[in-house]
Structures are given as structure tokens and as C-alpha cells.
């Protein structure tokens, strides 16, 4: 399945602005279509972080392409909960405060 066509395909700012921590239940195991464990680092026995999101500057290891030009998530269908929950109306061209902050960090105007 491919990612739907919307404003986020040319943005990607959120993937290069915030840490992405999530519960281990979002990891791929036993047939689960979750996040591949090799793309994460363990924080606690039950909490992991997407690689690259605690770098300075942050950039999720799953982000492909150039921010503000053309991007895609390499694990879109398996992305973790925080990514699924982030800026739920962005696909409609409606950002929120966190989306707008991420876009500003990359010199992009708010949605």
C-alpha cells in the first residue's frame, strides 16, 4: 500500500524536529507489522526511540528524501503510535502547533 497524496509528502519537518519514543508493543515481532526493531534504540525494558530522533539536529532514520521538497516515510504502514497521532489534520492541509513549530524549524510556512 502506498502513502496517500497530501501536503506531508512535500514536508517531512515533523520527522526531523522531535524525539519519537514509543512502547515496545509497536515493534514488529511474531508476525506483527510494527516498527522494525533495528530502526530503534531501547530506552527501558518497555520503551524505545526511533533512531536519529535524538540526534542534533534530529532526523528519523525512516525519513527518505529532502525536507520541504519531496519526502516519504520508509515504514509508513508500520510507523509507531506517536507518528500516527501527530498532526491528524495535516493530510487535509491543516496543521497544529507542533506541526507549525516543526515547519518553522525548517524554514517552511505553517499549513
C-alpha positions in Angstrom: 0.0 0.0 0.0 1.4 3.5 -0.8 1.1 6.6 1.2 -1.8 8.8 0.3 -1.1 12.0 -1.7 -1.2 15.0 0.7 0.8 18.0 1.9 3.0 15.9 4.2 4.6 14.3 1.1 6.5 17.5 0.4 7.2 18.4 4.1 8.7 15.9 6.5 9.6 18.6 9.0 8.0 16.7 11.9 10.3 13.7 11.2 13.3 16.0 11.6 12.2 18.0 14.6 11.1 15.8 17.5 12.1 12.7 19.5 9.9 9.7 18.8 9.6 7.5 21.9 7.0 4.7 22.0 6.0 1.5 23.7 7.6 -1.8 22.6 4.2 -3.1 21.6 4.6 -1.0 18.4 7.7 -3.1 17.4 7.5 -5.8 14.8 7.5 -9.3 16.3 5.7 -12.6 15.9 4.1 -11.6 12.6 3.2 -8.1 13.9 3.6 -5.4 11.2 5.2 -2.9 13.6 8.4 -0.9 13.5 11.5 -3.0 12.7 13.5 -3.2 15.9 16.7 -2.4 14.1 15.4 1.1 13.5 15.1 1.8 17.2 17.2 2.1 20.4 15.9 0.7 23.7 15.4 3.2 26.5 13.8 1.0 29.1 12.5 -2.6 29.0 9.3 -1.3 27.6 10.2 2.0 25.8 12.1 2.5 22.6 13.1 5.5 20.4 13.3 5.9 16.7 17.0 6.1 15.7 18.1 9.5 14.6 15.4 11.4 16.5 17.6 12.2 19.4 20.5 13.5 17.2 21.3 17.2 16.9 19.6 18.0 14.6 17.1 15.2 14.8 16.1 13.2 11.7 14.2 9.9 11.9 16.1 7.1 10.3 12.9 6.1 8.3 12.6 9.6 6.6 13.6 9.5 3.0 14.0 12.5 0.7 14.6 16.2 1.2 12.6 18.1 3.8 10.3 20.7 2.2 10.8 19.2 -1.3 9.7 15.6 -1.5 9.7 13.1 1.4 8.3 9.8 2.4 8.3 7.5 5.4 10.1 4.3 4.6 7.9 2.5 7.2 4.7 4.4 6.8 2.4 1.4 7.2 4.4 0.3 10.2 5.0 3.7 11.8 4.7 3.9 15.6 1.8 5.4 17.5 3.3 8.9 18.1 3.7 9.3 14.3 0.2 8.1 13.6 -1.2 10.5 16.2 0.9 13.5 15.1 -1.0 16.4 13.4 -4.0 14.4 12.5 -5.4 17.0 10.1 -2.2 17.7 8.2 -3.3 15.5 5.4 -6.1 18.0 4.9 -3.7 20.9 4.9 -4.5 21.9 8.5 -1.5 21.9 10.8 -1.4 22.3 14.6 1.0 24.0 17.0 3.5 21.1 16.9 3.3 20.8 13.1 3.8 24.6 12.7 6.8 24.6 15.1 8.4 21.8 13.1 7.8 23.5 9.8 9.3 26.8 11.1 12.5 24.9 12.2 13.0 24.1 8.6 12.1 27.5 7.1 8.6 26.3 6.0 5.4 28.3 6.5 2.7 26.9 8.7 -0.1 24.9 7.0 
